Amino acid sequence: KAGLLYFGAATDTPGFRERAPYPQSYAQYDAILEDPEEFGQTTPTNGQKWLFVEPQPGLFNFTEGDYVANLANRTEKILRCHALVWHSQLAPWVETTQWTPETLTEAIERHIREVAGYYKGRCYAWDVVNEALDEDGTYRKSVFYNVLGEEYLKLAFRVAAEVDPEAKLYYNDYGIERPASVKTAGAKRLVKMLQDAGVRIDGVGMQAHLHADNHPSEEDLIATSKGYAELGVEVAFTELDVRIKLPVDEQKLKWQSDCYEKVVGACVRVKACVGITVWDFYDPFSWVPDVFPGNGASLLWFENFEKHPAYDGMVRKFSEL
Ligand code: G3I
């Protein structure tokens, strides 16, 4: 449909799926994950992050990332790669080293050369920089920003472009799904800043960690997507989930389904929207309850492996469009 290339689900390596509620859930989970009828794309939720791939300076370990990359290959799914430069889940040494602009530049460059170099040719897209903005649309005061200012963004995209010329290079963030938000304006400024510097950026990833009871309208999602597309980049919904304030009831599941359906509607209606990724698909493996206690049931399969109404809602929506 239109520019849509995939509907996918992120996943973790088995070692990270600590909350499997009963032993058989692994087998049931894997059967869904590997079913080509369900998902045509995947992203490692954790395995390619700095903490795991470069735990010590210059010491690289691709075990966790490879699990998902190999699964994508084996099950013929498109692979989105996530994330080269992010302030969170950083290896502790990155935060404790006393950097100069020169030494941090070298460390970022080495990281991207090794990691993007290792996965070269396998990633449809890379989230080159993740979550560089604060809620007010100004730059987040990460270690990268504090030492290098916005130069670190140019550096990251420039090196990634050189190392993996085929991969689409994305800026990825949350809270940039609504057209009038200051953070959305910040994301657009960031794209323009890179373009003005002559640096390649191909896409904006709207993470879309949304709320069932207060979600953007389809028109808003379309307007935001078009706003990015007007800058000449593609867009994707990269980490979609729709949290519910527990307990779950029919009304909230209906709101949740409406929200998932609006994302599908928006992505199909905007040519520049290439795909939708849900941030895992099985409720017990979602990050939401850990970070927002009292919230959950944000994905497409309940703990007992029954499907949420949003699953059929999206299928219906796809078939109508
Ligand atoms: O690896 C350790 C393990 O050794 C230890 O036993 C265990 C104890 O709790 O923790 C494990 O680390 C956890 C890690 O996931 C791997 O499972 C961390 O505690 C946990 O905080 C971490 O959460 C991840 C979170 O990013 C960290 O910020 C989530 O799984 C992951 O879904 C989430 O993903 C992010 C995106 O990358 C960026 N956008 C927001 C999104 C949601 O926070």
Boltz pocket constraint, residues with backbone or C-beta under 6 A from the ligand:
constraints:
  - pocket:
      binder: B
      contacts: [[A, 16], [A, 17], [A, 45], [A, 46], [A, 88], [A, 89], [A, 130], [A, 174], [A, 207], [A, 239], [A, 285], [A, 287]]
      max_distance: 6.0
